[in-house]
Amino acid sequence: MARGDLTDDEWALVGALLPAERGRWSRPAQDNRRFLNGMLYVLRVGCPWRDMHERYGKWNSV
C-alpha cells in the first residue's frame, strides 16, 4: 500500500458500496480497490490519466 491509498478500515466502509467486478471474456476482472486508489491518485495529484502510476493498472482500465 502506497502513501495516500485507502487503508483497510477505509476500504471496509467503501468496498461494500461498489459492485463486484465480473470480468468479461476479453477483459479479466481486476481489483476494485486498486482501481479506486488509481482514481483517487489522479484527483489528488492532478496528473493526466496517461501519467497515472503503473501500480494502479492501465490508465484506460481505471
N, CA, C, O and CB atoms as a CASP TS submission, in Angstrom:
PFRMAT TS
TARGET T0000
AUTHOR 0000-0000-0000
METHOD Language model
MODEL 1
PARENT N/A
ATOM      1  N   MET     1       0.850  -1.170   0.000  1.00  0.00           N
ATOM      2  CA  MET     1       0.000   0.000   0.000  1.00  0.00           C
ATOM      3  C   MET     1       0.895   1.232   0.000  1.00  0.00           C
ATOM      4  O   MET     1       1.803   1.356   0.821  1.00  0.00           O
ATOM      5  CB  MET     1      -0.967  -0.001   1.220  1.00  0.00           C
ATOM      6  N   ALA     2       0.629   2.127  -0.919  1.00  0.00           N
ATOM      7  CA  ALA     2       1.414   3.347  -1.051  1.00  0.00           C
ATOM      8  C   ALA     2       0.801   4.468  -0.211  1.00  0.00           C
ATOM      9  O   ALA     2      -0.343   4.381   0.234  1.00  0.00           O
ATOM     10  CB  ALA     2       1.508   3.772  -2.528  1.00  0.00           C
ATOM     11  N   ARG     3       1.574   5.497  -0.012  1.00  0.00           N
ATOM     12  CA  ARG     3       1.081   6.649   0.723  1.00  0.00           C
ATOM     13  C   ARG     3      -0.096   7.264  -0.024  1.00  0.00           C
ATOM     14  O   ARG     3      -0.003   7.492  -1.230  1.00  0.00           O
ATOM     15  CB  ARG     3       2.202   7.691   0.932  1.00  0.00           C
ATOM     16  N   GLY     4      -1.183   7.531   0.653  1.00  0.00           N
ATOM     17  CA  GLY     4      -2.356   8.109   0.036  1.00  0.00           C
ATOM     18  C   GLY     4      -3.391   7.087  -0.399  1.00  0.00           C
ATOM     19  O   GLY     4      -4.519   7.461  -0.720  1.00  0.00           O
ATOM     20  N   ASP     5      -3.037   5.794  -0.419  1.00  0.00           N
ATOM     21  CA  ASP     5      -4.007   4.758  -0.766  1.00  0.00           C
ATOM     22  C   ASP     5      -4.959   4.541   0.400  1.00  0.00           C
ATOM     23  O   ASP     5      -4.664   4.910   1.536  1.00  0.00           O
ATOM     24  CB  ASP     5      -3.296   3.437  -1.142  1.00  0.00           C
ATOM     25  N   LEU     6      -6.103   3.936   0.104  1.00  0.00           N
ATOM     26  CA  LEU     6      -7.084   3.659   1.139  1.00  0.00           C
ATOM     27  C   LEU     6      -6.543   2.655   2.149  1.00  0.00           C
ATOM     28  O   LEU     6      -5.913   1.667   1.773  1.00  0.00           O
ATOM     29  CB  LEU     6      -8.375   3.141   0.520  1.00  0.00           C
ATOM     30  N   THR     7      -6.788   2.909   3.417  1.00  0.00           N
ATOM     31  CA  THR     7      -6.410   1.955   4.452  1.00  0.00           C
ATOM     32  C   THR     7      -7.430   0.822   4.476  1.00  0.00           C
ATOM     33  O   THR     7      -8.461   0.901   3.808  1.00  0.00           O
ATOM     34  CB  THR     7      -6.313   2.647   5.844  1.00  0.00           C
ATOM     35  N   ASP     8      -7.153  -0.217   5.231  1.00  0.00           N
ATOM     36  CA  ASP     8      -8.080  -1.345   5.339  1.00  0.00           C
ATOM     37  C   ASP     8      -9.412  -0.910   5.951  1.00  0.00           C
ATOM     38  O   ASP     8     -10.472  -1.374   5.531  1.00  0.00           O
ATOM     39  CB  ASP     8      -7.457  -2.469   6.179  1.00  0.00           C
ATOM     40  N   ASP     9      -9.357  -0.033   6.929  1.00  0.00           N
ATOM     41  CA  ASP     9     -10.590   0.451   7.561  1.00  0.00           C
ATOM     42  C   ASP     9     -11.424   1.275   6.590  1.00  0.00           C
ATOM     43  O   ASP     9     -12.644   1.125   6.542  1.00  0.00           O
ATOM     44  CB  ASP     9     -10.261   1.285   8.802  1.00  0.00           C
ATOM     45  N   GLU    10     -10.776   2.149   5.813  1.00  0.00           N
ATOM     46  CA  GLU    10     -11.489   2.951   4.814  1.00  0.00           C
ATOM     47  C   GLU    10     -12.082   2.062   3.728  1.00  0.00           C
ATOM     48  O   GLU    10     -13.212   2.277   3.289  1.00  0.00           O
ATOM     49  CB  GLU    10     -10.547   3.993   4.187  1.00  0.00           C
ATOM     50  N   TRP    11     -11.310   1.058   3.295  1.00  0.00           N
ATOM     51  CA  TRP    11     -11.809   0.152   2.262  1.00  0.00           C
ATOM     52  C   TRP    11     -12.991  -0.670   2.758  1.00  0.00           C
ATOM     53  O   TRP    11     -13.891  -0.986   1.980  1.00  0.00           O
ATOM     54  CB  TRP    11     -10.697  -0.774   1.791  1.00  0.00           C
ATOM     55  N   ALA    12     -13.002  -1.018   4.033  1.00  0.00           N
ATOM     56  CA  ALA    12     -14.119  -1.776   4.586  1.00  0.00           C
ATOM     57  C   ALA    12     -15.419  -0.973   4.485  1.00  0.00           C
ATOM     58  O   ALA    12     -16.488  -1.549   4.281  1.00  0.00           O
ATOM     59  CB  ALA    12     -13.837  -2.155   6.052  1.00  0.00           C
ATOM     60  N   LEU    13     -15.332   0.343   4.625  1.00  0.00           N
ATOM     61  CA  LEU    13     -16.523   1.196   4.511  1.00  0.00           C
ATOM     62  C   LEU    13     -16.964   1.362   3.058  1.00  0.00           C
ATOM     63  O   LEU    13     -18.157   1.300   2.762  1.00  0.00           O
ATOM     64  CB  LEU    13     -16.250   2.569   5.128  1.00  0.00           C
ATOM     65  N   VAL    14     -16.026   1.569   2.167  1.00  0.00           N
ATOM     66  CA  VAL    14     -16.334   1.903   0.774  1.00  0.00           C
ATOM     67  C   VAL    14     -16.511   0.663  -0.096  1.00  0.00           C
ATOM     68  O   VAL    14     -17.351   0.660  -0.996  1.00  0.00           O
ATOM     69  CB  VAL    14     -15.237   2.776   0.197  1.00  0.00           C
ATOM     70  N   GLY    15     -15.754  -0.364   0.150  1.00  0.00           N
ATOM     71  CA  GLY    15     -15.746  -1.538  -0.716  1.00  0.00           C
ATOM     72  C   GLY    15     -17.095  -2.207  -0.871  1.00  0.00           C
ATOM     73  O   GLY    15     -17.420  -2.716  -1.944  1.00  0.00           O
ATOM     74  N   ALA    16     -17.872  -2.211   0.178  1.00  0.00           N
ATOM     75  CA  ALA    16     -19.188  -2.853   0.119  1.00  0.00           C
ATOM     76  C   ALA    16     -20.163  -2.085  -0.770  1.00  0.00           C
ATOM     77  O   ALA    16     -21.157  -2.651  -1.224  1.00  0.00           O
ATOM     78  CB  ALA    16     -19.766  -2.985   1.520  1.00  0.00           C
ATOM     79  N   LEU    17     -19.894  -0.805  -1.026  1.00  0.00           N
ATOM     80  CA  LEU    17     -20.783   0.020  -1.847  1.00  0.00           C
ATOM     81  C   LEU    17     -20.532  -0.160  -3.341  1.00  0.00           C
ATOM     82  O   LEU    17     -21.382   0.196  -4.156  1.00  0.00           O
ATOM     83  CB  LEU    17     -20.620   1.479  -1.479  1.00  0.00           C
ATOM     84  N   LEU    18     -19.392  -0.700  -3.702  1.00  0.00           N
ATOM     85  CA  LEU    18     -19.045  -0.871  -5.110  1.00  0.00           C
ATOM     86  C   LEU    18     -19.540  -2.217  -5.635  1.00  0.00           C
ATOM     87  O   LEU    18     -19.511  -3.218  -4.919  1.00  0.00           O
ATOM     88  CB  LEU    18     -17.528  -0.753  -5.305  1.00  0.00           C
ATOM     89  N   PRO    19     -19.997  -2.234  -6.893  1.00  0.00           N
ATOM     90  CA  PRO    19     -20.419  -3.520  -7.462  1.00  0.00           C
ATOM     91  C   PRO    19     -19.213  -4.423  -7.692  1.00  0.00           C
ATOM     92  O   PRO    19     -18.108  -3.945  -7.951  1.00  0.00           O
ATOM     93  CB  PRO    19     -21.183  -3.306  -8.785  1.00  0.00           C
ATOM     94  N   ALA    20     -19.432  -5.714  -7.595  1.00  0.00           N
ATOM     95  CA  ALA    20     -18.347  -6.670  -7.831  1.00  0.00           C
ATOM     96  C   ALA    20     -17.984  -6.669  -9.310  1.00  0.00           C
ATOM     97  O   ALA    20     -18.862  -6.625 -10.173  1.00  0.00           O
ATOM     98  CB  ALA    20     -18.751  -8.100  -7.367  1.00  0.00           C
ATOM     99  N   GLU    21     -16.712  -6.717  -9.591  1.00  0.00           N
ATOM    100  CA  GLU    21     -16.237  -6.772 -10.977  1.00  0.00           C
ATOM    101  C   GLU    21     -16.384  -8.204 -11.467  1.00  0.00           C
ATOM    102  O   GLU    21     -15.775  -9.121 -10.915  1.00  0.00           O
ATOM    103  CB  GLU    21     -14.745  -6.283 -11.098  1.00  0.00           C
ATOM    104  N   ARG    22     -17.177  -8.392 -12.483  1.00  0.00           N
ATOM    105  CA  ARG    22     -17.425  -9.733 -13.002  1.00  0.00           C
ATOM    106  C   ARG    22     -16.397 -10.144 -14.031  1.00  0.00           C
ATOM    107  O   ARG    22     -16.084 -11.327 -14.160  1.00  0.00           O
ATOM    108  CB  ARG    22     -18.801  -9.813 -13.602  1.00  0.00           C
ATOM    109  N   GLY    23     -15.879  -9.200 -14.752  1.00  0.00           N
ATOM    110  CA  GLY    23     -14.937  -9.517 -15.821  1.00  0.00           C
ATOM    111  C   GLY    23     -15.673  -9.990 -17.058  1.00  0.00           C
ATOM    112  O   GLY    23     -16.799 -10.481 -16.978  1.00  0.00           O
ATOM    113  N   ARG    24     -15.043  -9.841 -18.169  1.00  0.00           N
ATOM    114  CA  ARG    24     -15.594 -10.298 -19.439  1.00  0.00           C
ATOM    115  C   ARG    24     -14.581 -11.202 -20.089  1.00  0.00           C
ATOM    116  O   ARG    24     -13.421 -11.228 -19.679  1.00  0.00           O
ATOM    117  CB  ARG    24     -15.958  -9.112 -20.368  1.00  0.00           C
ATOM    118  N   TRP    25     -14.990 -11.934 -21.082  1.00  0.00           N
ATOM    119  CA  TRP    25     -14.071 -12.872 -21.721  1.00  0.00           C
ATOM    120  C   TRP    25     -12.876 -12.165 -22.330  1.00  0.00           C
ATOM    121  O   TRP    25     -11.793 -12.742 -22.426  1.00  0.00           O
ATOM    122  CB  TRP    25     -14.793 -13.669 -22.786  1.00  0.00           C
ATOM    123  N   SER    26     -13.064 -10.913 -22.745  1.00  0.00           N
ATOM    124  CA  SER    26     -11.939 -10.186 -23.339  1.00  0.00           C
ATOM    125  C   SER    26     -11.151  -9.376 -22.311  1.00  0.00           C
ATOM    126  O   SER    26     -10.032  -8.939 -22.581  1.00  0.00           O
ATOM    127  CB  SER    26     -12.443  -9.264 -24.430  1.00  0.00           C
ATOM    128  N   ARG    27     -11.740  -9.179 -21.131  1.00  0.00           N
ATOM    129  CA  ARG    27     -11.077  -8.388 -20.100  1.00  0.00           C
ATOM    130  C   ARG    27     -11.299  -9.051 -18.752  1.00  0.00           C
ATOM    131  O   ARG    27     -12.413  -9.012 -18.231  1.00  0.00           O
ATOM    132  CB  ARG    27     -11.599  -6.925 -20.088  1.00  0.00           C
ATOM    133  N   PRO    28     -10.281  -9.653 -18.178  1.00  0.00           N
ATOM    134  CA  PRO    28     -10.464 -10.326 -16.882  1.00  0.00           C
ATOM    135  C   PRO    28     -10.740  -9.331 -15.768  1.00  0.00           C
ATOM    136  O   PRO    28     -10.354  -8.165 -15.850  1.00  0.00           O
ATOM    137  CB  PRO    28      -9.231 -11.158 -16.534  1.00  0.00           C
ATOM    138  N   ALA    29     -11.408  -9.799 -14.734  1.00  0.00           N
ATOM    139  CA  ALA    29     -11.726  -8.963 -13.578  1.00  0.00           C
ATOM    140  C   ALA    29     -10.444  -8.574 -12.846  1.00  0.00           C
ATOM    141  O   ALA    29      -9.494  -9.353 -12.770  1.00  0.00           O
ATOM    142  CB  ALA    29     -12.695  -9.697 -12.620  1.00  0.00           C
ATOM    143  N   GLN    30     -10.439  -7.377 -12.321  1.00  0.00           N
ATOM    144  CA  GLN    30      -9.308  -6.861 -11.559  1.00  0.00           C
ATOM    145  C   GLN    30      -9.798  -6.450 -10.178  1.00  0.00           C
ATOM    146  O   GLN    30     -10.952  -6.683  -9.819  1.00  0.00           O
ATOM    147  CB  GLN    30      -8.633  -5.662 -12.291  1.00  0.00           C
ATOM    148  N   ASP    31      -8.924  -5.848  -9.427  1.00  0.00           N
ATOM    149  CA  ASP    31      -9.218  -5.458  -8.052  1.00  0.00           C
ATOM    150  C   ASP    31      -9.823  -4.057  -8.024  1.00  0.00           C
ATOM    151  O   ASP    31      -9.176  -3.095  -8.438  1.00  0.00           O
ATOM    152  CB  ASP    31      -7.942  -5.514  -7.185  1.00  0.00           C
ATOM    153  N   ASN    32     -11.068  -3.935  -7.535  1.00  0.00           N
ATOM    154  CA  ASN    32     -11.725  -2.629  -7.455  1.00  0.00           C
ATOM    155  C   ASN    32     -10.975  -1.673  -6.528  1.00  0.00           C
ATOM    156  O   ASN    32     -10.985  -0.462  -6.751  1.00  0.00           O
ATOM    157  CB  ASN    32     -13.165  -2.793  -6.974  1.00  0.00           C
ATOM    158  N   ARG    33     -10.337  -2.197  -5.511  1.00  0.00           N
ATOM    159  CA  ARG    33      -9.596  -1.332  -4.584  1.00  0.00           C
ATOM    160  C   ARG    33      -8.439  -0.651  -5.304  1.00  0.00           C
ATOM    161  O   ARG    33      -8.188   0.537  -5.101  1.00  0.00           O
ATOM    162  CB  ARG    33      -9.070  -2.146  -3.379  1.00  0.00           C
ATOM    163  N   ARG    34      -7.748  -1.391  -6.131  1.00  0.00           N
ATOM    164  CA  ARG    34      -6.623  -0.814  -6.882  1.00  0.00           C
ATOM    165  C   ARG    34      -7.119   0.258  -7.853  1.00  0.00           C
ATOM    166  O   ARG    34      -6.486   1.304  -8.000  1.00  0.00           O
ATOM    167  CB  ARG    34      -5.858  -1.920  -7.652  1.00  0.00           C
ATOM    168  N   PHE    35      -8.254   0.000  -8.519  1.00  0.00           N
ATOM    169  CA  PHE    35      -8.810   0.981  -9.450  1.00  0.00           C
ATOM    170  C   PHE    35      -9.252   2.245  -8.725  1.00  0.00           C
ATOM    171  O   PHE    35      -9.008   3.352  -9.205  1.00  0.00           O
ATOM    172  CB  PHE    35      -9.986   0.380 -10.215  1.00  0.00           C
ATOM    173  N   LEU    36      -9.897   2.093  -7.579  1.00  0.00           N
ATOM    174  CA  LEU    36     -10.334   3.263  -6.817  1.00  0.00           C
ATOM    175  C   LEU    36      -9.132   4.067  -6.337  1.00  0.00           C
ATOM    176  O   LEU    36      -9.154   5.296  -6.388  1.00  0.00           O
ATOM    177  CB  LEU    36     -11.203   2.838  -5.618  1.00  0.00           C
ATOM    178  N   ASN    37      -8.091   3.395  -5.875  1.00  0.00           N
ATOM    179  CA  ASN    37      -6.879   4.096  -5.471  1.00  0.00           C
ATOM    180  C   ASN    37      -6.277   4.852  -6.649  1.00  0.00           C
ATOM    181  O   ASN    37      -5.752   5.951  -6.470  1.00  0.00           O
ATOM    182  CB  ASN    37      -5.856   3.113  -4.892  1.00  0.00           C
ATOM    183  N   GLY    38      -6.343   4.282  -7.848  1.00  0.00           N
ATOM    184  CA  GLY    38      -5.848   4.967  -9.041  1.00  0.00           C
ATOM    185  C   GLY    38      -6.637   6.215  -9.349  1.00  0.00           C
ATOM    186  O   GLY    38      -6.058   7.244  -9.695  1.00  0.00           O
ATOM    187  N   MET    39      -7.955   6.143  -9.229  1.00  0.00           N
ATOM    188  CA  MET    39      -8.790   7.324  -9.472  1.00  0.00           C
ATOM    189  C   MET    39      -8.501   8.412  -8.448  1.00  0.00           C
ATOM    190  O   MET    39      -8.397   9.588  -8.794  1.00  0.00           O
ATOM    191  CB  MET    39     -10.278   6.951  -9.435  1.00  0.00           C
ATOM    192  N   LEU    40      -8.373   8.015  -7.196  1.00  0.00           N
ATOM    193  CA  LEU    40      -8.077   8.996  -6.149  1.00  0.00           C
ATOM    194  C   LEU    40      -6.693   9.605  -6.341  1.00  0.00           C
ATOM    195  O   LEU    40      -6.484  10.777  -6.029  1.00  0.00           O
ATOM    196  CB  LEU    40      -8.175   8.347  -4.765  1.00  0.00           C
ATOM    197  N   TYR    41      -5.748   8.820  -6.852  1.00  0.00           N
ATOM    198  CA  TYR    41      -4.400   9.329  -7.132  1.00  0.00           C
ATOM    199  C   TYR    41      -4.453  10.436  -8.180  1.00  0.00           C
ATOM    200  O   TYR    41      -3.833  11.486  -8.008  1.00  0.00           O
ATOM    201  CB  TYR    41      -3.475   8.187  -7.609  1.00  0.00           C
ATOM    202  N   VAL    42      -5.187  10.209  -9.258  1.00  0.00           N
ATOM    203  CA  VAL    42      -5.286  11.216 -10.324  1.00  0.00           C
ATOM    204  C   VAL    42      -5.945  12.477  -9.793  1.00  0.00           C
ATOM    205  O   VAL    42      -5.514  13.582 -10.121  1.00  0.00           O
ATOM    206  CB  VAL    42      -6.082  10.666 -11.531  1.00  0.00           C
ATOM    207  N   LEU    43      -6.982  12.332  -8.978  1.00  0.00           N
ATOM    208  CA  LEU    43      -7.639  13.504  -8.403  1.00  0.00           C
ATOM    209  C   LEU    43      -6.729  14.249  -7.438  1.00  0.00           C
ATOM    210  O   LEU    43      -6.707  15.480  -7.423  1.00  0.00           O
ATOM    211  CB  LEU    43      -8.913  13.094  -7.691  1.00  0.00           C
ATOM    212  N   ARG    44      -5.977  13.502  -6.634  1.00  0.00           N
ATOM    213  CA  ARG    44      -5.112  14.116  -5.626  1.00  0.00           C
ATOM    214  C   ARG    44      -3.931  14.839  -6.253  1.00  0.00           C
ATOM    215  O   ARG    44      -3.605  15.960  -5.863  1.00  0.00           O
ATOM    216  CB  ARG    44      -4.611  13.064  -4.658  1.00  0.00           C
ATOM    217  N   VAL    45      -3.286  14.193  -7.231  1.00  0.00           N
ATOM    218  CA  VAL    45      -2.071  14.736  -7.824  1.00  0.00           C
ATOM    219  C   VAL    45      -2.382  15.725  -8.942  1.00  0.00           C
ATOM    220  O   VAL    45      -1.638  16.681  -9.158  1.00  0.00           O
ATOM    221  CB  VAL    45      -1.200  13.611  -8.355  1.00  0.00           C
ATOM    222  N   GLY    46      -3.487  15.490  -9.654  1.00  0.00           N
ATOM    223  CA  GLY    46      -3.854  16.371 -10.743  1.00  0.00           C
ATOM    224  C   GLY    46      -3.133  16.049 -12.043  1.00  0.00           C
ATOM    225  O   GLY    46      -3.008  16.911 -12.913  1.00  0.00           O
ATOM    226  N   CYS    47      -2.664  14.830 -12.181  1.00  0.00           N
ATOM    227  CA  CYS    47      -1.950  14.437 -13.388  1.00  0.00           C
ATOM    228  C   CYS    47      -2.930  13.938 -14.448  1.00  0.00           C
ATOM    229  O   CYS    47      -4.052  13.562 -14.109  1.00  0.00           O
ATOM    230  CB  CYS    47      -0.906  13.352 -13.069  1.00  0.00           C
ATOM    231  N   PRO    48      -2.538  13.925 -15.711  1.00  0.00           N
ATOM    232  CA  PRO    48      -3.375  13.313 -16.745  1.00  0.00           C
ATOM    233  C   PRO    48      -3.483  11.807 -16.512  1.00  0.00           C
ATOM    234  O   PRO    48      -2.609  11.198 -15.895  1.00  0.00           O
ATOM    235  CB  PRO    48      -2.802  13.600 -18.154  1.00  0.00           C
ATOM    236  N   TRP    49      -4.559  11.221 -17.010  1.00  0.00           N
ATOM    237  CA  TRP    49      -4.768   9.789 -16.826  1.00  0.00           C
ATOM    238  C   TRP    49      -3.605   8.978 -17.362  1.00  0.00           C
ATOM    239  O   TRP    49      -3.211   7.988 -16.745  1.00  0.00           O
ATOM    240  CB  TRP    49      -6.049   9.355 -17.501  1.00  0.00           C
ATOM    241  N   ARG    50      -3.057   9.369 -18.478  1.00  0.00           N
ATOM    242  CA  ARG    50      -1.960   8.609 -19.091  1.00  0.00           C
ATOM    243  C   ARG    50      -0.689   8.636 -18.246  1.00  0.00           C
ATOM    244  O   ARG    50       0.184   7.786 -18.417  1.00  0.00           O
ATOM    245  CB  ARG    50      -1.660   9.158 -20.476  1.00  0.00           C
ATOM    246  N   ASP    51      -0.579   9.594 -17.346  1.00  0.00           N
ATOM    247  CA  ASP    51       0.600   9.700 -16.483  1.00  0.00           C
ATOM    248  C   ASP    51       0.388   9.055 -15.121  1.00  0.00           C
ATOM    249  O   ASP    51       1.217   9.205 -14.224  1.00  0.00           O
ATOM    250  CB  ASP    51       0.976  11.151 -16.299  1.00  0.00           C
ATOM    251  N   MET    52      -0.708   8.347 -14.967  1.00  0.00           N
ATOM    252  CA  MET    52      -1.004   7.684 -13.694  1.00  0.00           C
ATOM    253  C   MET    52       0.067   6.619 -13.412  1.00  0.00           C
ATOM    254  O   MET    52       0.591   6.001 -14.339  1.00  0.00           O
ATOM    255  CB  MET    52      -2.431   7.040 -13.721  1.00  0.00           C
ATOM    256  N   HIS    53       0.380   6.415 -12.159  1.00  0.00           N
ATOM    257  CA  HIS    53       1.410   5.453 -11.761  1.00  0.00           C
ATOM    258  C   HIS    53       1.027   4.038 -12.188  1.00  0.00           C
ATOM    259  O   HIS    53      -0.152   3.683 -12.177  1.00  0.00           O
ATOM    260  CB  HIS    53       1.635   5.505 -10.240  1.00  0.00           C
ATOM    261  N   GLU    54       2.011   3.235 -12.562  1.00  0.00           N
ATOM    262  CA  GLU    54       1.789   1.878 -13.079  1.00  0.00           C
ATOM    263  C   GLU    54       1.172   0.932 -12.054  1.00  0.00           C
ATOM    264  O   GLU    54       0.512  -0.034 -12.437  1.00  0.00           O
ATOM    265  CB  GLU    54       3.093   1.300 -13.560  1.00  0.00           C
ATOM    266  N   ARG    55       1.366   1.183 -10.773  1.00  0.00           N
ATOM    267  CA  ARG    55       0.879   0.248  -9.761  1.00  0.00           C
ATOM    268  C   ARG    55      -0.652   0.188  -9.704  1.00  0.00           C
ATOM    269  O   ARG    55      -1.211  -0.722  -9.092  1.00  0.00           O
ATOM    270  CB  ARG    55       1.426   0.635  -8.401  1.00  0.00           C
ATOM    271  N   TYR    56      -1.331   1.155 -10.338  1.00  0.00           N
ATOM    272  CA  TYR    56      -2.799   1.179 -10.332  1.00  0.00           C
ATOM    273  C   TYR    56      -3.391   0.491 -11.561  1.00  0.00           C
ATOM    274  O   TYR    56      -4.613   0.441 -11.703  1.00  0.00           O
ATOM    275  CB  TYR    56      -3.299   2.619 -10.261  1.00  0.00           C
ATOM    276  N   GLY    57      -2.574  -0.025 -12.425  1.00  0.00           N
ATOM    277  CA  GLY    57      -3.062  -0.690 -13.616  1.00  0.00           C
ATOM    278  C   GLY    57      -2.963   0.207 -14.836  1.00  0.00           C
ATOM    279  O   GLY    57      -2.363   1.281 -14.784  1.00  0.00           O
ATOM    280  N   LYS    58      -3.555  -0.242 -15.932  1.00  0.00           N
ATOM    281  CA  LYS    58      -3.527   0.539 -17.165  1.00  0.00           C
ATOM    282  C   LYS    58      -4.414   1.763 -17.021  1.00  0.00           C
ATOM    283  O   LYS    58      -5.498   1.691 -16.442  1.00  0.00           O
ATOM    284  CB  LYS    58      -3.975  -0.313 -18.366  1.00  0.00           C
ATOM    285  N   TRP    59      -3.956   2.872 -17.546  1.00  0.00           N
ATOM    286  CA  TRP    59      -4.698   4.129 -17.393  1.00  0.00           C
ATOM    287  C   TRP    59      -6.092   4.049 -18.010  1.00  0.00           C
ATOM    288  O   TRP    59      -7.026   4.669 -17.503  1.00  0.00           O
ATOM    289  CB  TRP    59      -3.922   5.277 -18.027  1.00  0.00           C
ATOM    290  N   ASN    60      -6.242   3.299 -19.091  1.00  0.00           N
ATOM    291  CA  ASN    60      -7.549   3.249 -19.735  1.00  0.00           C
ATOM    292  C   ASN    60      -8.469   2.195 -19.109  1.00  0.00           C
ATOM    293  O   ASN    60      -9.633   2.101 -19.497  1.00  0.00           O
ATOM    294  CB  ASN    60      -7.380   2.969 -21.214  1.00  0.00           C
ATOM    295  N   SER    61      -7.989   1.421 -18.176  1.00  0.00           N
ATOM    296  CA  SER    61      -8.829   0.460 -17.454  1.00  0.00           C
ATOM    297  C   SER    61      -9.380   1.063 -16.164  1.00  0.00           C
ATOM    298  O   SER    61     -10.451   0.673 -15.699  1.00  0.00           O
ATOM    299  CB  SER    61      -8.033  -0.812 -17.140  1.00  0.00           C
ATOM    300  N   VAL    62      -8.657   1.996 -15.597  1.00  0.00           N
ATOM    301  CA  VAL    62      -9.086   2.630 -14.356  1.00  0.00           C
ATOM    302  C   VAL    62     -10.163   3.631 -14.670  1.00  0.00           C
ATOM    303  O   VAL    62     -10.677   4.290 -13.766  1.00  0.00           O
ATOM    304  CB  VAL    62      -7.907   3.307 -13.629  1.00  0.00           C
TER
END
